[in-house]
Amino acid sequence: MAAWFKRDKGKLASSLKREIPDGVWTKCNSCSEILFHKTLEDNHQVCPKCSYHFRMSSGGYVELLLDEGSWLEHDATVKSTDPLKFKDTAAYPDRITKYTKKSGLTDAIRCFSGIMSDHKVELSVMDFAFMGGSVGSVVGEKLGRAINRAVENRCPMIVVSCSGGMRMQEGIFSLMQMAKVSAALVRLSNLPQPFISILTNPTTGGTTASFAMLGDVNISEPGALIGFAGPRVIKQTIGQDLPEGFQSAEFVLEHGFLDMIVERKELKERVGCLLGLFRGNQNAVLQ
């Protein structure tokens, strides 16, 4: 005879959903893998599954490239003024204040003296977190001072670019920085001391049209967007469809505007080897 049973207790309680704090996980833009932030930090902001290179802060590049404890930051308190009294949806000084609070930076570049693989260098790193890495008077001034230090100390200059181009709120003053920095690099080349330019995602506009492409060696990270005007503007100007992968680092390398593409984790070793070759070290071997 079949027995019938009836549960007297209520339904089994489901386990409470564990709350996950914001900012703990990141979805990879390339392979859609869900990544723990600590994993990304330990891997220099590179996806361990597909090697997609996330944007990294200026501080991250300093720790990656310079020998631990060797660096000294310069001109950290230099700030932009408002020469044009510019205002669009917000006044320019208000924008500066907003991005200073948001990023913890005073402008879109940080400049350091330090040691890289036993080579004394000047390192300047742009940061997209401050107004999209746009170049204004402060960026140009700090870069100019950094190059002058490289000239005085007779040491290599390294610039890591991450920029949307010139800063429209400073108009012609921002555009003048293209010539200012380029002229400073001529003085460096007359020593001669090498200028190594590292382009990251993105490097566009007047930054690309000036110092970012003037390196004795131009290096890019994989997949970086590199170009001057946007694809839509170029397509409308020439009236033609653009090839697949246009303005990717790989496309730019294929067409001769880059010397090499280097994974982020290999940057320090590769640049250190280049510095050895420029110094005349016969034991330096470039892989």
C-alpha positions in Angstrom: 0.0 0.0 0.0 1.3 3.4 -0.9 2.1 5.7 1.9 1.3 9.3 1.8 3.4 11.8 3.5 2.8 15.5 4.2 5.5 18.0 5.1 4.4 19.9 8.2 7.2 22.4 8.0 7.3 25.3 5.6 9.5 25.4 2.5 13.2 25.2 2.9 14.7 28.6 3.3 16.8 29.6 0.4 20.3 30.9 1.2 20.5 34.6 1.3 21.9 36.3 -1.8 25.4 37.4 -1.0 25.9 41.1 -1.6 28.9 41.9 -3.8 30.3 45.4 -3.4 30.6 47.6 -6.4 34.1 47.8 -8.0 35.1 44.2 -7.1 34.6 42.7 -10.6 35.2 43.8 -14.1 34.0 42.4 -17.4 36.6 42.1 -20.1 35.8 44.2 -23.1 37.3 41.6 -25.4 36.4 38.1 -24.2 33.6 39.0 -21.7 35.4 37.1 -18.9 34.4 38.3 -15.4 37.6 39.3 -13.7 38.4 40.0 -10.0 40.0 43.4 -9.6 42.9 42.1 -7.6 43.6 39.6 -10.4 43.8 42.5 -12.9 46.0 44.6 -10.6 48.4 41.7 -10.1 48.5 41.3 -13.9 49.1 45.0 -14.7 45.5 45.5 -15.9 45.8 42.9 -18.6 43.1 40.2 -19.0 44.8 36.8 -18.0 42.5 35.0 -20.4 42.8 36.9 -23.7 45.5 39.5 -23.0 43.2 42.5 -23.5 45.0 45.6 -22.2 42.8 47.7 -20.0 43.7 51.3 -19.5 46.2 51.7 -16.6 46.8 54.8 -14.4 49.9 56.9 -14.6 50.9 55.5 -11.2 50.7 51.9 -12.5 53.1 52.7 -15.3 55.6 54.3 -12.9 55.6 51.2 -10.7 55.8 49.0 -13.8 58.7 50.8 -15.5 60.9 52.3 -12.9 63.0 50.4 -10.3 61.3 50.3 -7.0 62.0 53.3 -4.8 64.1 55.0 -7.4 61.8 57.8 -8.6 61.3 61.4 -7.7 58.3 63.3 -9.0 58.6 66.8 -10.4 56.2 69.7 -10.8 53.3 67.9 -9.1 51.6 71.1 -8.0 51.6 72.9 -11.4 48.0 73.7 -12.3 46.1 75.2 -15.3 44.9 78.8 -15.4 42.0 80.0 -17.6 43.6 82.3 -20.2 40.5 82.3 -22.5 37.9 82.6 -19.7 36.4 79.6 -21.5 32.9 78.3 -20.6 30.7 75.7 -22.3 28.3 73.7 -20.1 30.7 74.6 -17.3 33.4 77.1 -16.6 36.9 75.8 -17.3 38.2 76.3 -13.7 35.2 74.3 -12.4 36.1 71.4 -14.8 39.7 71.5 -13.5 38.4 71.3 -9.9 36.1 68.5 -10.8 38.7 66.3 -12.5 41.3 67.1 -9.7 38.9 65.7 -7.1 37.9 62.8 -9.3 41.4 61.7 -10.4 43.6 62.9 -7.6 45.8 64.6 -10.2 46.5 68.3 -10.9 46.7 67.7 -14.7 46.9 65.0 -17.3 50.6 64.2 -17.0 53.1 63.2 -14.2 56.9 63.6 -14.6 59.6 61.6 -12.8 63.3 61.2 -12.6 64.2 57.6 -11.9 66.1 54.4 -12.7 65.0 51.9 -15.2 67.0 48.7 -15.3 70.1 50.5 -14.1 69.6 53.4 -16.6 69.0 56.9 -15.3 65.9 58.2 -17.2 63.3 60.9 -17.3 59.8 59.4 -17.5 56.6 61.3 -18.2 53.3 59.5 -18.1 50.0 60.8 -19.3 46.8 59.9 -17.5 43.4 59.6 -19.3 41.5 60.0 -16.0 42.2 63.8 -16.1 40.1 65.3 -18.9 40.8 62.4 -21.3 44.6 63.0 -21.2 44.1 66.2 -23.1 47.1 68.4 -23.7 47.0 71.9 -22.4 49.6 74.4 -21.2 50.5 72.5 -18.1 51.1 69.2 -20.0 53.3 71.1 -22.5 55.2 72.9 -19.7 55.8 69.8 -17.6 56.9 67.8 -20.7 59.2 70.7 -21.7 60.8 70.8 -18.2 61.2 67.0 -18.2 63.0 67.0 -21.6 65.2 69.9 -20.4 66.2 67.7 -17.4 67.0 64.9 -19.8 69.3 67.3 -21.7 71.0 68.7 -18.6 71.5 65.2 -17.1 72.3 63.7 -20.5 69.9 60.8 -20.0 67.1 59.2 -22.1 63.6 60.5 -22.2 60.6 58.2 -22.1 57.0 59.3 -22.6 53.9 57.1 -22.1 51.1 58.7 -24.1 47.4 58.2 -23.4 45.5 61.1 -24.8 42.5 62.3 -26.7 44.5 65.2 -28.2 44.7 68.9 -27.5 42.5 70.6 -24.8 39.8 72.7 -26.5 39.3 74.9 -23.4 42.7 76.4 -24.0 42.4 76.9 -27.7 45.6 78.1 -29.4 47.5 77.8 -26.2 47.1 74.1 -26.3 48.0 73.9 -29.9 51.2 75.7 -29.2 52.3 72.9 -27.0 52.8 70.7 -30.1 55.6 72.9 -31.3 57.0 73.6 -27.9 57.5 70.0 -27.0 58.7 69.1 -30.4 61.4 71.8 -30.3 62.6 70.5 -26.9 63.0 67.1 -28.4 65.2 68.5 -31.1 67.6 69.7 -28.3 67.6 66.2 -26.8 68.4 64.6 -30.2 71.4 66.8 -30.6 73.2 65.3 -27.6 72.4 62.6 -28.8 70.2 60.9 -26.2 67.3 58.6 -27.1 63.6 59.5 -26.9 61.4 56.4 -26.5 57.7 57.0 -27.1 55.2 54.5 -25.7 51.7 54.8 -27.2 48.8 53.3 -25.2 45.0 53.2 -25.8 44.1 55.8 -27.0 46.7 58.1 -28.5 45.0 60.5 -30.8 44.7 64.0 -32.1 47.5 66.5 -31.7 49.3 64.2 -29.3 49.8 61.7 -32.2 50.5 64.6 -34.6 53.4 65.8 -32.5 55.6 64.3 -29.8 54.0 60.8 -29.6 55.2 59.9 -33.1 58.7 61.6 -32.8 60.4 58.8 -30.8 63.7 57.4 -31.9 61.7 54.2 -31.2 57.9 54.2 -31.2 56.4 51.4 -29.2 52.7 50.6 -28.8 50.7 48.2 -26.5 48.6 45.6 -28.3 45.2 46.8 -29.7 45.8 50.5 -28.9 43.8 53.1 -30.8 46.3 55.3 -32.6 45.3 58.1 -35.0 44.7 61.7 -35.7 41.1 62.4 -36.7 38.3 60.0 -35.9 37.3 57.3 -38.5 34.0 59.0 -39.2 35.7 62.3 -40.1 38.2 60.6 -42.3 35.6 58.6 -44.1 33.5 61.8 -44.8 36.7 63.6 -46.0 38.0 61.0 -48.4 34.6 59.6 -49.4 35.8 56.0 -49.0 35.2 53.1 -46.7 38.1 52.5 -44.3 39.9 49.1 -44.1 39.2 46.7 -41.2 41.2 47.4 -38.1 42.0 51.0 -39.2 43.9 52.9 -36.5 44.6 49.9 -34.4 48.2 49.5 -33.3 48.6 46.4 -35.5 47.4 48.4 -38.6 49.7 51.3 -37.8 52.7 49.0 -37.3 51.9 47.3 -40.7 52.0 50.7 -42.4 55.3 51.7 -40.9 54.4 54.3 -38.2 55.4 52.1 -35.3 58.6 50.1 -34.6 57.1 47.4 -32.4 54.2 46.3 -30.4 55.0 45.1 -26.9 52.9 43.4 -24.3 52.7 45.5 -21.1 54.4 42.9 -18.9 57.4 43.0 -21.3 57.7 46.8 -21.6 60.3 47.3 -18.9 62.6 44.6 -20.2 62.2 45.7 -23.8 62.8 49.4 -23.1 65.7 48.5 -20.8 67.3 46.5 -23.7 66.8 49.4 -26.1 68.5 51.8 -23.6 71.4 49.4 -23.5 71.7 49.3 -27.3 71.7 53.1 -27.4 74.4 53.2 -24.8 76.5 50.9 -26.9 76.2 47.8 -24.7 77.2 44.9 -26.9 75.6 42.4 -24.6 72.1 43.9 -25.0 70.0 41.5 -27.1 66.7 42.8 -28.5 64.1 39.9 -28.7 
